[in-house]
């Protein structure tokens, strides 16, 4: 019998002038970027949390501590690849991903397809199984004031008919 599991992830990072803005493994041109211990890829961090949660493997901080010096500045695609390895090791496959990035500026619609394709390639799944959407918060809250970026992700995991 096929078993299904869903997961939800959320992440935020502050924005700072002069820092790179990396979302879904893609550098988006902007005068501000996200800051954090790693490359601060908010979208990939939310996705990792969704995957880990669906597989009941804890959260991103459990596996990739923001105090670990070896992870300072790390490309979050490496974290995503390791997360997918753990999920697969537990017997799950990725069905699909749906994600939203909340950011007042820049408008990221021109890059969402590339983000989906980059993350799909990193996870070794079809790009059609990854949806990335963009929204603003109509100038409300920290994202509306352009102080930070937020991302949400949901995932569907499944086992094959033999439970593996």
SULSULRA-V400472 format. One record per pair of residues at least 4 apart in sequence whose C-alpha atoms are under 7 Angstrom apart, sorted by the first residue. I is the first residue (numbers start at 1). J is the second residue. If there is no record, write none. Layout:
i->[I | I]
j->[J | J]
//
This chain:
i->[1 | 1 | 1 | 2 | 2 | 2 | 2 | 2 | 3 | 3 | 3 | 4 | 4 | 4 | 4 | 5 | 5 | 5 | 5 | 6 | 6 | 6 | 6 | 7 | 7 | 7 | 7 | 7 | 7 | 7 | 8 | 8 | 8 | 8 | 8 | 8 | 9 | 9 | 9 | 9 | 9 | 9 | 9 | 10 | 10 | 10 | 10 | 11 | 11 | 11 | 11 | 11 | 11 | 12 | 12 | 12 | 12 | 12 | 13 | 13 | 13 | 13 | 13 | 13 | 13 | 13 | 14 | 14 | 14 | 14 | 14 | 15 | 15 | 15 | 15 | 15 | 15 | 15 | 16 | 16 | 16 | 16 | 17 | 17 | 17 | 18 | 18 | 18 | 19 | 19 | 19 | 19 | 20 | 20 | 20 | 20 | 21 | 21 | 21 | 21 | 21 | 21 | 21 | 22 | 22 | 22 | 22 | 22 | 23 | 23 | 23 | 23 | 23 | 24 | 24 | 24 | 24 | 24 | 24 | 24 | 25 | 25 | 25 | 25 | 26 | 30 | 34 | 35 | 36 | 37 | 37 | 37 | 38 | 38 | 38 | 38 | 38 | 38 | 39 | 39 | 39 | 39 | 41 | 41 | 42 | 42 | 42 | 43 | 43 | 43 | 44 | 44 | 44 | 45 | 46 | 46 | 46 | 46 | 47 | 47 | 48 | 48 | 48 | 48 | 49 | 49 | 49 | 50 | 50 | 50 | 50 | 51 | 51 | 52 | 52 | 52 | 52 | 52 | 53 | 53 | 53 | 54 | 55 | 58 | 60 | 61 | 61 | 76 | 77 | 77 | 78 | 79 | 80 | 81 | 81 | 81 | 82 | 83 | 84 | 84 | 85 | 86 | 87 | 87 | 88 | 88 | 91 | 91 | 92 | 92 | 92 | 92 | 93 | 93 | 93 | 94 | 94 | 94 | 95 | 95 | 95 | 95 | 96 | 96 | 96 | 96 | 97 | 97 | 97 | 97 | 97 | 97 | 98 | 98 | 98 | 98 | 98 | 98 | 99 | 99 | 99 | 99 | 99 | 99 | 100 | 100 | 100 | 100 | 100 | 100 | 101 | 101 | 101 | 101 | 101 | 101 | 102 | 102 | 102 | 102 | 102 | 102 | 102 | 102 | 103 | 103 | 103 | 103 | 103 | 104 | 104 | 104 | 104 | 104 | 104 | 105 | 108 | 108 | 109 | 111 | 112 | 112 | 112 | 113 | 114 | 115 | 116 | 116 | 116 | 116 | 116 | 117 | 117 | 118 | 119 | 120 | 120 | 120 | 120 | 120 | 121 | 136 | 137 | 137 | 138 | 139 | 139 | 140 | 140 | 141 | 142 | 142 | 142 | 143 | 143 | 143 | 159 | 159 | 160]
j->[161 | 162 | 163 | 158 | 159 | 160 | 161 | 163 | 158 | 159 | 163 | 156 | 157 | 158 | 159 | 54 | 156 | 157 | 158 | 54 | 155 | 156 | 157 | 50 | 51 | 53 | 54 | 154 | 155 | 156 | 49 | 50 | 53 | 153 | 154 | 155 | 46 | 47 | 49 | 50 | 152 | 153 | 154 | 46 | 151 | 152 | 153 | 42 | 45 | 46 | 150 | 151 | 152 | 42 | 148 | 149 | 150 | 151 | 34 | 35 | 36 | 40 | 42 | 148 | 149 | 150 | 34 | 35 | 147 | 148 | 149 | 32 | 33 | 34 | 35 | 147 | 148 | 149 | 32 | 33 | 34 | 35 | 31 | 32 | 33 | 31 | 32 | 33 | 32 | 33 | 34 | 35 | 27 | 32 | 33 | 34 | 27 | 28 | 29 | 30 | 32 | 33 | 34 | 26 | 27 | 28 | 40 | 41 | 27 | 41 | 42 | 43 | 115 | 41 | 43 | 44 | 115 | 116 | 118 | 119 | 77 | 115 | 118 | 119 | 115 | 106 | 40 | 40 | 40 | 66 | 72 | 73 | 71 | 72 | 73 | 74 | 75 | 76 | 73 | 74 | 75 | 76 | 45 | 76 | 46 | 150 | 151 | 47 | 101 | 151 | 48 | 76 | 80 | 49 | 50 | 151 | 152 | 153 | 51 | 153 | 52 | 60 | 80 | 83 | 53 | 59 | 60 | 54 | 153 | 154 | 155 | 55 | 155 | 56 | 57 | 58 | 59 | 83 | 57 | 58 | 59 | 157 | 87 | 62 | 64 | 65 | 66 | 80 | 81 | 122 | 82 | 83 | 84 | 85 | 122 | 123 | 86 | 87 | 88 | 123 | 89 | 90 | 91 | 92 | 92 | 93 | 159 | 164 | 157 | 158 | 159 | 164 | 157 | 158 | 159 | 156 | 157 | 158 | 129 | 156 | 157 | 158 | 129 | 130 | 155 | 156 | 129 | 130 | 131 | 154 | 155 | 156 | 130 | 131 | 132 | 153 | 154 | 155 | 131 | 132 | 133 | 152 | 153 | 154 | 132 | 133 | 134 | 151 | 152 | 153 | 133 | 134 | 135 | 150 | 151 | 152 | 134 | 135 | 136 | 137 | 143 | 149 | 150 | 151 | 135 | 136 | 143 | 149 | 150 | 136 | 137 | 139 | 143 | 144 | 146 | 146 | 112 | 134 | 134 | 115 | 116 | 132 | 133 | 117 | 118 | 119 | 120 | 127 | 130 | 131 | 132 | 121 | 127 | 122 | 123 | 124 | 125 | 126 | 127 | 130 | 125 | 144 | 143 | 144 | 144 | 144 | 145 | 144 | 145 | 145 | 146 | 147 | 148 | 147 | 148 | 149 | 163 | 164 | 164]
//
